[in-house]
């Protein structure tokens, strides 16, 4: 087993701190976009444009909905209500001339 004196350990620590202080800082990316390639970024942007254009209501997270709202099994569930709202908005845009 290798044993070092207190002086040797202290000197090693000082050398390491000196090396860290004198070295160049690590550059961290400051881009607001996540680490994605250009095609993935474009796809995400296009998807966002489509979602905004449709004017559809906010999508719900079924897990959160079930935790936040208790459903006793009578009538429409909160998830079904959200789906029905989206369906109503879609049907309002259709012309149903018979």
Beta strands, then each sheet from edge to edge (+ up, - down):
end
